[in-house]
Amino acid sequence: MTLEAALFRPALKPVVDALLLRFRQRRQRQLRRGGEAALQDAIRELLLPHPDERRVEAKLAQARSAGALARDMVLAETMLARHRETRAHTAGKTHRSLRHRQVA
């Protein structure tokens, strides 16, 4: 290492550290925003008459990994569980009614 490199290295280190910290903070904010947007999409999907469960699960996993708000995650997971319960109770009812209509 030359004398010039030894003199400038300590002076640049705080600047480089500050820049890296800002980049990390920006990346964290982007991840958090992406997670919140994924959570919003999941809740919006669950409000549809026939939500796609796999898409909702993927969005919830994305939001969970990004560190979305806990109370919103609980809300979305509760909505998904209730949808699954409702789907299980009503499974096949429309199919039977259509079959009976065709016979009659």
Summary of the structure (lengths in Angstrom):
residues: 104
radius of gyration: 25.6
end to end distance: 93.3
largest distance: 97.4
contacts: 250
relative contact order: 0.09
helix: 87%
strand: 0%
